[in-house]
Amino acid sequence: MIKPYFKSKDKKFYLLQGDTFDLLPKINHKFDMVFADPPYFLSNNGLTIQNGKIVSVNKGKWDKSKGFDYVNKFNRKWLKLIRERMKDDATIWISGTTHNIFSIGQILNELDYKILNIITWQKTNPPPNFSRRYFTHSTEQIIWARKHKSVPHYYNYDLMKQLNGNKQMKDVWTLPAIAKWEKSCKKHPTQKPLSILTRIVLASTKPNAWILDPFTGSSTTGIAANLANRRFLGIDKEKEFLEISKCRKIEIENEKNAENYRNKIHGFNNKKEFGNYIKAEPKPKKKIALGFCRKKDISNLTKTNKFYFHAIENNNLVQDFPLEIFDAEYLYTYQGGRGKIFFLTGHFGKIKNIKQVHKSKIKGKEKSKTEFYWEVVLNNNFKFDNRIIKELKINKLFNNNDINKKFIKKYLPAIVEKNKIIQLLLLNTL
Ligand SMILES: C[S@@+](CC[C@H](N)C(=O)[O-])C[C@H]1O[C@@H](n2cnc3c(N)ncnc32)[C@H](O)[C@@H]1O
């Protein structure tokens, strides 16, 4: 199992260290949105001007220009892997310049993504052109695409219009490059401004959404996500950059700093608009965890407030990555399956805490084939209500592509919306 490089206390910010190509297949989770700022492959030993000084354009080894074939292969490989990690209605944003953006556009089409927009980020403060043989390079492109041609995506039309003086938001965004206050944890060589990422997050996700960045650098995506009450997983090869990411997250764990940053981010009509907007957003839907309970253990449930789920039996998975399990408010137990009907046993309880525990630490499970379990602690002992002994109609609870549908068939913890269970209980009592 892979241990996260960093997991925040609020479990809303995860970092993995390693090659994104190795790690993406090892994450058993589907995301609502992806932002990727991949290497542009523009480090060709050229020169530019920064703060009035002539400097090299080189960003680091990871950005070395290696020719079109290499760039195409690289982009095809990660865009294929990332599609597998996206929910069916998820969207992806990819930033670039002339060095990589044509390759990205071509491959998105090749892989059946649907391109929605090509945003032009017009920088208000670009460096002058050093050679004086070109127009000043003052823009970057950001392609917005969705996973499927036929599955609709989410677009926060009203907010975008509000941010644009009550006129439809256009695909040209005029925003400054990164400000001094964004470099408080040491700067990443290609750090994106929070104003761009905040607009992206708010335009394409709902509260609590999971956002993935496969080339996270200093995790501007994650900071924007958390400032907007969304959750985040970022991957980078370089420890140095992950340390910047971690420092930035720790900074905003202090609510005063977070509020201060929200006030400073460009792209809003006034200082308080970002903070006020997220306060007014609807709260996420409540979730219930369904846990399989063996027949012989059922009578003991009301004597305990602890329950163990099998964590997934696959050595490759990222240890302790949430799989939506931390969204659950209540635990209900079920039996059945393998040709028999699935049904709720009538036992339930409010969840106090969930964590992953090694079998060696659990009495009676030391010899189990499963290495890790989810330990669920309830506020009180399990309650029992025989009106809740009901058949679980799997097709009504989950849609076909819901990963939870597969989990329940393997007797793994599955997460379901609370109102779906309520509907089911009412229907069955009619
Ligand atoms: C353009 S930067 C991202 C900057 C980021 N958007 C920010 O605001 O800080 C790209 C990052 O991808 C990382 N990277 C490049 N190739 C990688 C790979 N194969 N696996 C993981 N990380 C990689 C680099 O270390 C670099 O930090």
The ligand as an SDF file (V2000), in Angstrom:
LIG
                    3D

 27 29  0  0  0  0  0  0  0  0999 V2000
    3.8180   23.0640  -14.4090 C   0  0  0  0  0  0  0  0  0  0  0  0
    4.1950   22.3790  -12.8490 S   0  0  0  0  0  0  0  0  0  0  0  0
    2.6980   22.5740  -11.9100 C   0  0  0  0  0  0  0  0  0  0  0  0
    2.6340   23.8420  -11.1260 C   0  0  0  0  0  0  0  0  0  0  0  0
    1.3520   23.9810  -10.3130 C   0  0  0  0  0  0  0  0  0  0  0  0
    0.2030   24.2080  -11.1490 N   0  0  0  0  0  0  0  0  0  0  0  0
    1.4420   25.0990   -9.2780 C   0  0  0  0  0  0  0  0  0  0  0  0
    0.5810   26.0060   -9.2650 O   0  0  0  0  0  0  0  0  0  0  0  0
    2.3680   25.0610   -8.4600 O   0  0  0  0  0  0  0  0  0  0  0  0
    4.2680   20.6900  -13.2090 C   0  0  0  0  0  0  0  0  0  0  0  0
    4.6830   19.7880  -12.0610 C   0  0  0  0  0  0  0  0  0  0  0  0
    4.5990   18.4410  -12.5300 O   0  0  0  0  0  0  0  0  0  0  0  0
    5.5980   17.6640  -11.8850 C   0  0  0  0  0  0  0  0  0  0  0  0
    5.8080   16.4800  -12.7330 N   0  0  0  0  0  0  0  0  0  0  0  0
    6.2990   16.4300  -13.9900 C   0  0  0  0  0  0  0  0  0  0  0  0
    6.2580   15.1670  -14.4770 N   0  0  0  0  0  0  0  0  0  0  0  0
    5.7110   14.4080  -13.4980 C   0  0  0  0  0  0  0  0  0  0  0  0
    5.3850   13.0240  -13.3910 C   0  0  0  0  0  0  0  0  0  0  0  0
    5.6280   12.1860  -14.3790 N   0  0  0  0  0  0  0  0  0  0  0  0
    4.8370   12.5890  -12.2380 N   0  0  0  0  0  0  0  0  0  0  0  0
    4.5920   13.4480  -11.2030 C   0  0  0  0  0  0  0  0  0  0  0  0
    4.8730   14.7610  -11.2620 N   0  0  0  0  0  0  0  0  0  0  0  0
    5.4260   15.2420  -12.3950 C   0  0  0  0  0  0  0  0  0  0  0  0
    6.7780   18.6040  -11.7430 C   0  0  0  0  0  0  0  0  0  0  0  0
    7.5920   18.2320  -10.6520 O   0  0  0  0  0  0  0  0  0  0  0  0
    6.0960   19.9640  -11.5580 C   0  0  0  0  0  0  0  0  0  0  0  0
    6.0440   20.3230  -10.1790 O   0  0  0  0  0  0  0  0  0  0  0  0
  1  2  1  0
  2  3  1  0
  2 10  1  0
  3  4  1  0
  4  5  1  0
  5  6  1  0
  5  7  1  0
  7  8  2  0
  7  9  1  0
 10 11  1  0
 11 12  1  0
 11 26  1  0
 12 13  1  0
 13 14  1  0
 13 24  1  0
 14 15  1  0
 14 23  1  0
 15 16  2  0
 16 17  1  0
 17 18  1  0
 17 23  2  0
 18 19  1  0
 18 20  2  0
 20 21  1  0
 21 22  2  0
 22 23  1  0
 24 25  1  0
 24 26  1  0
 26 27  1  0
M  CHG  2   2   1   9  -1
M  END
$$$$
